[in-house]
């Protein structure tokens, strides 16, 4: 629930960045679990590492944490193989897997020769049929991108996982509300964007909301802002949907255009709290509470750009999990 009622506590997780060495995943997962952090989310971007392989290792290395796949491109695998991958992981660790499926970056899909003319249709057909297969159905489907002739998984998951859509734009959110169990919202997603996403999705019952969150905490707010300003400025210039819905986006954009990323150091604290767990410890807690009030059930900290920074940051994420 959220603004419709009480705000349940969100689970706190940590992301394993796409640039981290694959060989570190076992230790990373073990440290996340030992620290009391509740979830681990794995990035699948071309042409780095696959979330499925990382997830299998993370699950085998741990006993309790939830492992999320964020996100598998709909057209990179067939729907049947995507369902098989998810079912295999779900049977390795029942109840601990949350898969995400998205459009994928269309430039990358083009590089692989699988770019669909209609990414929306491809995502619709993929998520709809993956969910049917995971539910144990015998599926025949002849669509534009998905073709199944009497397919049924021989080992469907004993605990069927929710399938989330990794999407950003309005039409994709609406699609997610119809065919997925929830959405994954990338870094920069604050309570305003979460409420907007829920509205676009139609706010269906049981709809799950997962966010990737930036975190930088210091006793000196300006120091924390300095750590994040260049990255945030890039999101502003990219016109990331999670930021363009903000009522102060035009002001934010003007700051960056006129003064570069350092102009963000003077941005008001409440605006920084909107876009991340950035500032003092109290600012970080306020960001989390606002996401919870907006209905988010899983908040996952995107680490710094190096593995060494991620190790250092883990203690702060653990403190957030233990709030």
C-alpha positions as CSV (number, residue, x, y, z in Angstrom):
1,X,0.0,0.0,0.0
2,X,1.1,3.6,0.0
3,X,-0.8,6.9,0.0
4,X,-4.0,4.7,0.0
5,X,-3.2,3.5,3.5
6,X,-0.2,2.7,5.7
7,X,3.3,2.6,4.3
8,X,4.9,-0.8,4.8
9,X,8.7,-1.0,5.2
10,X,10.5,-1.4,1.9
11,X,13.3,-4.0,1.5
12,X,16.7,-2.5,0.9
13,X,19.1,-4.0,-1.7
14,X,22.3,-3.3,-3.5
15,X,23.1,-3.4,-7.2
16,X,26.0,-5.3,-8.8
17,X,27.1,-2.9,-11.5
18,X,27.6,-4.1,-15.1
19,X,31.3,-3.0,-15.0
20,X,32.2,-5.1,-12.0
21,X,34.2,-8.3,-12.7
22,X,32.0,-11.3,-13.0
23,X,34.4,-13.3,-10.7
24,X,33.5,-11.0,-7.8
25,X,29.8,-11.9,-7.7
26,X,30.1,-14.8,-5.2
27,X,31.9,-12.7,-2.6
28,X,29.7,-9.7,-3.3
29,X,26.5,-11.7,-2.8
30,X,27.9,-13.2,0.4
31,X,28.9,-9.8,1.8
32,X,25.5,-8.4,0.9
33,X,23.7,-11.2,2.8
34,X,26.1,-11.1,5.8
35,X,25.6,-7.3,6.1
36,X,21.8,-7.8,6.5
37,X,21.0,-6.2,3.1
38,X,17.9,-7.9,1.8
39,X,18.2,-7.9,-1.9
40,X,20.8,-8.0,-4.7
41,X,20.1,-6.8,-8.2
42,X,22.1,-7.7,-11.2
43,X,22.5,-5.5,-14.3
44,X,22.3,-7.0,-17.8
45,X,23.6,-4.6,-20.3
46,X,25.2,-5.2,-23.7
47,X,28.0,-6.1,-23.9
48,X,29.0,-6.8,-20.4
49,X,27.7,-9.8,-18.4
50,X,24.4,-11.7,-18.3
51,X,22.2,-11.4,-15.3
52,X,21.2,-15.1,-15.5
53,X,24.7,-16.4,-15.0
54,X,25.4,-13.9,-12.3
55,X,22.1,-14.8,-10.6
56,X,22.9,-18.5,-10.6
57,X,26.2,-17.9,-8.8
58,X,24.7,-15.3,-6.4
59,X,21.9,-17.7,-5.4
60,X,24.3,-20.6,-4.9
61,X,26.5,-18.4,-2.7
62,X,23.7,-17.3,-0.4
63,X,20.7,-18.7,1.5
64,X,18.3,-15.8,2.2
65,X,18.6,-12.7,0.0
66,X,16.3,-12.0,-3.0
67,X,18.2,-11.8,-6.3
68,X,16.7,-9.7,-9.0
69,X,17.5,-9.6,-12.7
70,X,17.5,-6.1,-14.0
71,X,16.7,-6.4,-16.8
72,X,16.7,-9.0,-19.6
73,X,16.0,-7.5,-23.1
74,X,12.8,-9.0,-24.5
75,X,14.2,-9.9,-27.9
76,X,17.7,-11.0,-26.9
77,X,16.3,-14.5,-26.1
78,X,13.2,-16.3,-27.3
79,X,10.3,-16.1,-24.9
80,X,10.5,-19.9,-24.3
81,X,14.2,-19.7,-23.4
82,X,13.6,-16.6,-21.2
83,X,11.0,-18.6,-19.3
84,X,13.4,-21.6,-19.1
85,X,16.1,-19.4,-17.6
86,X,13.8,-17.9,-15.1
87,X,12.2,-21.2,-14.1
88,X,15.7,-22.8,-13.7
89,X,16.8,-20.0,-11.3
90,X,13.4,-20.1,-9.5
91,X,13.8,-23.9,-8.9
92,X,17.4,-23.4,-7.7
93,X,16.2,-21.0,-5.0
94,X,12.4,-21.0,-4.7
95,X,11.0,-17.6,-3.7
96,X,14.2,-15.8,-4.0
97,X,14.2,-14.7,-7.7
98,X,12.6,-11.6,-9.2
99,X,13.1,-11.3,-13.0
100,X,12.8,-8.1,-15.0
101,X,12.3,-7.9,-18.7
102,X,12.5,-4.7,-20.7
103,X,12.9,-3.2,-24.2
104,X,16.6,-3.2,-24.1
105,X,18.6,-0.3,-25.6
106,X,17.4,-0.2,-29.2
107,X,20.9,0.7,-30.5
108,X,22.3,-2.4,-28.9
109,X,19.4,-4.5,-30.2
110,X,20.2,-3.2,-33.7
111,X,23.9,-4.2,-33.3
112,X,22.7,-7.8,-32.6
113,X,20.3,-7.8,-35.5
114,X,17.2,-8.2,-33.3
115,X,15.8,-4.7,-33.1
116,X,12.0,-4.9,-33.3
117,X,10.0,-2.5,-35.4
118,X,7.6,-2.2,-32.4
119,X,9.4,-2.5,-29.1
120,X,6.0,-2.3,-27.3
121,X,4.6,-5.2,-29.1
122,X,7.7,-7.3,-28.6
123,X,7.6,-6.6,-24.8
124,X,3.9,-7.3,-24.6
125,X,4.2,-10.6,-26.3
126,X,7.3,-11.6,-24.4
127,X,6.1,-10.8,-20.9
128,X,2.6,-12.2,-21.5
129,X,3.9,-15.5,-22.8
130,X,6.7,-15.9,-20.3
131,X,4.2,-15.5,-17.5
132,X,2.0,-18.1,-19.0
133,X,4.9,-20.6,-19.4
134,X,6.0,-19.9,-15.8
135,X,2.5,-20.7,-14.6
136,X,2.8,-24.1,-16.2
137,X,0.5,-23.4,-19.2
138,X,0.6,-25.3,-22.5
139,X,1.1,-22.3,-24.8
140,X,0.4,-21.9,-28.5
141,X,0.8,-18.3,-29.7
142,X,1.5,-16.8,-33.1
143,X,2.3,-13.2,-32.7
144,X,4.5,-10.6,-34.4
145,X,7.7,-11.5,-32.5
146,X,6.7,-14.5,-30.3
147,X,5.8,-17.8,-31.9
148,X,5.1,-20.9,-29.7
149,X,3.6,-24.1,-31.0
150,X,2.4,-26.3,-28.1
151,X,5.2,-25.3,-25.7
152,X,5.1,-26.2,-22.0
153,X,7.9,-26.1,-19.5
154,X,8.9,-29.6,-18.2
155,X,10.1,-28.0,-15.0
156,X,7.9,-25.0,-14.2
157,X,8.9,-23.2,-11.0
158,X,7.6,-24.6,-7.8
159,X,7.2,-21.0,-6.6
160,X,6.2,-18.8,-9.6
161,X,8.1,-15.5,-9.4
162,X,6.7,-12.2,-10.3
163,X,7.8,-10.9,-13.7
164,X,8.5,-7.1,-13.7
165,X,8.9,-4.7,-16.6
166,X,12.0,-2.6,-16.7
167,X,10.5,0.5,-18.5
168,X,10.6,4.3,-18.3
169,X,8.1,5.9,-20.7
170,X,4.3,6.5,-20.3
171,X,3.2,4.0,-23.0
172,X,5.5,1.3,-21.6
173,X,4.2,1.9,-18.1
174,X,0.7,1.5,-19.3
175,X,1.7,-1.8,-20.9
176,X,3.4,-2.9,-17.7
177,X,0.2,-2.3,-15.8
178,X,-1.7,-4.7,-18.2
179,X,0.8,-7.5,-18.6
180,X,3.5,-7.4,-15.8
181,X,3.5,-7.9,-12.0
182,X,5.2,-4.6,-11.5
183,X,8.0,-2.3,-12.7
184,X,11.7,-1.6,-12.1
185,X,12.5,2.1,-12.1
186,X,16.1,3.1,-12.8
187,X,18.2,5.5,-10.8
188,X,16.8,8.9,-10.5
189,X,13.4,7.6,-9.6
190,X,11.9,9.5,-6.7
191,X,8.5,9.6,-5.1
192,X,7.1,12.0,-7.8
193,X,8.2,9.6,-10.6
194,X,6.9,6.6,-8.7
195,X,3.5,8.2,-8.3
196,X,3.5,9.1,-12.0
197,X,4.5,5.5,-13.0
198,X,1.7,4.0,-10.9
199,X,-0.8,6.4,-12.5
200,X,0.4,5.5,-16.0
201,X,0.2,1.8,-15.1
202,X,-3.3,2.1,-13.9
203,X,-2.3,1.3,-10.3
204,X,-3.4,-2.3,-10.5
205,X,-3.8,-4.3,-7.2
206,X,-0.6,-6.0,-6.1
207,X,1.5,-4.0,-8.5
208,X,5.2,-4.2,-7.4
209,X,7.4,-1.2,-7.5
210,X,11.2,-1.6,-7.4
211,X,13.6,1.4,-7.6
212,X,17.3,1.7,-8.2
213,X,18.5,4.5,-6.0
214,X,21.6,6.8,-5.9
215,X,23.1,7.1,-2.4
216,X,25.8,9.5,-1.1
217,X,25.8,10.5,2.6
218,X,28.0,12.9,4.4
219,X,27.8,15.2,7.5
220,X,28.4,18.0,4.9
221,X,25.6,18.1,2.4
222,X,27.7,19.9,-0.2
223,X,30.3,17.2,-0.1
224,X,27.6,14.6,-0.8
225,X,26.3,16.7,-3.6
226,X,29.7,17.0,-5.1
227,X,30.1,13.3,-5.2
228,X,26.9,13.0,-7.3
229,X,26.6,16.2,-9.3
230,X,28.4,15.1,-12.4
231,X,26.3,11.9,-12.7
232,X,23.1,13.7,-12.0
233,X,23.9,16.4,-14.5
234,X,24.3,13.7,-17.1
235,X,20.8,12.3,-16.4
236,X,19.4,15.9,-16.6
237,X,21.0,16.5,-20.1
238,X,19.8,13.0,-21.1
239,X,16.3,14.1,-20.1
240,X,15.8,10.9,-18.1
241,X,12.0,10.4,-17.7
242,X,12.4,10.0,-13.9
243,X,13.6,13.7,-13.8
244,X,11.5,15.3,-16.6
245,X,8.3,14.6,-14.5
246,X,9.6,16.7,-11.7
247,X,7.9,20.1,-11.2
248,X,11.4,21.7,-10.9
249,X,12.9,20.0,-14.0
250,X,13.2,23.2,-16.1
251,X,15.0,24.9,-13.2
252,X,17.3,21.8,-12.9
253,X,18.0,21.7,-16.6
254,X,18.8,25.4,-16.6
255,X,21.2,25.0,-13.8
256,X,23.2,22.4,-15.7
257,X,23.1,24.2,-19.0
258,X,24.2,27.5,-17.5
259,X,26.6,26.4,-14.9
260,X,27.6,22.8,-15.5
261,X,27.3,20.1,-12.9
262,X,28.8,22.2,-10.1
263,X,25.7,24.4,-10.3
264,X,23.8,21.5,-8.7
265,X,25.8,22.0,-5.5
266,X,23.4,24.9,-4.7
267,X,20.2,22.9,-5.4
268,X,17.9,22.9,-2.4
269,X,18.1,19.9,-0.2
270,X,14.5,18.9,-0.8
271,X,15.2,18.6,-4.5
272,X,18.2,16.4,-3.9
273,X,16.1,14.2,-1.6
274,X,13.6,13.8,-4.5
275,X,16.2,12.2,-6.8
276,X,18.2,10.1,-4.4
277,X,19.4,9.2,-0.9
278,X,21.8,12.1,-1.1
279,X,22.9,14.5,1.6
280,X,23.0,13.8,5.3
281,X,21.9,10.6,6.9
282,X,18.6,12.2,7.7
283,X,18.2,13.1,4.0
284,X,18.8,9.5,3.0
285,X,16.2,8.3,5.5
286,X,13.7,10.9,4.2
287,X,14.2,9.8,0.6
288,X,13.5,6.1,1.6
289,X,10.5,7.1,3.6
290,X,9.1,9.1,0.7
291,X,9.6,6.2,-1.6
292,X,7.8,3.9,0.9
293,X,4.9,6.4,1.1
294,X,4.7,6.3,-2.7
295,X,4.3,2.5,-2.6
296,X,7.8,1.2,-3.3
297,X,8.5,-2.2,-1.8
298,X,12.1,-2.6,-2.9
299,X,14.8,0.1,-2.8
300,X,18.2,-0.8,-4.3
301,X,21.3,1.3,-4.0
302,X,23.3,1.7,-7.2
303,X,26.9,1.6,-6.0
304,X,29.8,3.8,-7.1
305,X,31.6,3.1,-10.4
306,X,34.3,0.8,-8.9
307,X,34.2,-2.4,-6.9
308,X,36.3,-0.8,-4.2
309,X,33.8,2.0,-3.7
310,X,31.0,-0.6,-3.6
311,X,32.8,-2.4,-0.8
312,X,33.1,0.9,1.1
313,X,29.4,1.8,0.5
314,X,28.1,-1.5,1.7
315,X,28.2,-0.5,5.3
316,X,26.0,2.5,4.7
317,X,23.5,0.4,2.7
318,X,23.5,-2.2,5.6
319,X,22.7,0.7,8.0
320,X,19.8,1.7,5.8
321,X,18.5,-1.8,5.7
322,X,18.7,-1.9,9.5
323,X,16.9,1.4,10.0
